[in-house]
Amino acid sequence: MTDDEDQKELTEEEQTDVAIEWFYAMWEEAGKRGVGEEKMTIVSLSAVLNRMIKLYGEDGTAELVKDLPEKILAGNFSTPPDVKQ
């Protein structure tokens, strides 16, 4: 059996939990290595947009992010997601 076969399929909620946990761990590690918050913010946003374009194409990504200004101003991103420990 390979490692891939040994791993169970994660639910949507489990995938979200793992992604958030790994993201914050990566962010913390980069900070320990001297990467500043501003640099992490810009690089993270650029990387996310790049991945979204690979997954959904430019038109699909533009459609997905078109409402971001309103969501930001409404406070939808002001509270970080829960990290389950």
C-alpha positions in Angstrom: 0.0 0.0 0.0 1.2 3.5 -0.8 1.0 6.5 1.5 -1.8 7.9 -0.6 -3.8 4.7 -0.2 -3.3 4.7 3.6 -4.8 8.2 4.0 -8.5 8.5 4.4 -10.5 10.9 2.3 -11.1 14.1 4.2 -14.5 15.8 4.6 -14.9 19.4 3.4 -14.7 20.5 7.0 -11.6 18.5 7.7 -9.9 19.8 4.5 -10.7 23.4 5.7 -9.3 22.7 9.1 -6.1 21.1 7.8 -5.6 23.9 5.2 -6.0 26.6 7.9 -3.7 24.8 10.3 -1.0 24.4 7.7 -1.3 28.0 6.5 -0.8 29.5 9.9 2.1 27.1 10.6 3.7 28.2 7.4 3.1 31.8 8.2 4.6 31.4 11.7 7.7 29.6 10.3 8.3 32.3 7.8 8.1 34.9 10.5 10.7 32.9 12.6 13.0 33.0 9.5 12.8 36.8 9.3 10.0 37.3 6.7 7.9 40.3 7.6 4.1 40.5 7.8 3.9 42.9 4.9 6.0 40.6 2.6 4.0 37.5 3.7 0.7 39.3 3.0 1.6 40.3 -0.6 3.3 37.0 -1.4 0.4 35.0 0.0 -2.2 37.0 -2.0 -0.1 36.7 -5.2 0.3 33.0 -4.7 -3.4 32.5 -4.0 -4.4 34.4 -7.1 -1.9 32.5 -9.2 -3.3 29.1 -8.0 -6.9 30.3 -8.6 -6.0 31.3 -12.1 -4.5 27.8 -12.7 -7.7 26.2 -11.3 -10.4 28.5 -12.6 -8.8 30.5 -15.4 -8.6 34.3 -15.5 -12.3 34.8 -16.2 -13.3 32.4 -13.5 -11.0 33.9 -10.9 -12.1 37.4 -11.8 -15.7 36.3 -11.3 -14.9 34.7 -7.9 -13.1 37.8 -6.5 -15.3 40.5 -8.0 -17.3 40.9 -4.7 -14.2 41.0 -2.5 -14.2 44.8 -1.9 -17.7 44.7 -0.5 -17.0 41.6 1.6 -13.8 43.3 3.0 -15.7 46.4 3.8 -18.5 44.3 5.5 -15.9 42.8 7.8 -16.1 39.3 6.4 -12.3 38.8 6.7 -11.7 40.8 9.9 -11.8 37.7 12.2 -9.4 35.0 11.4 -10.8 31.5 10.8 -10.7 29.1 13.8 -7.7 27.0 14.1 -8.6 23.7 15.8 -5.8 22.4 18.0 
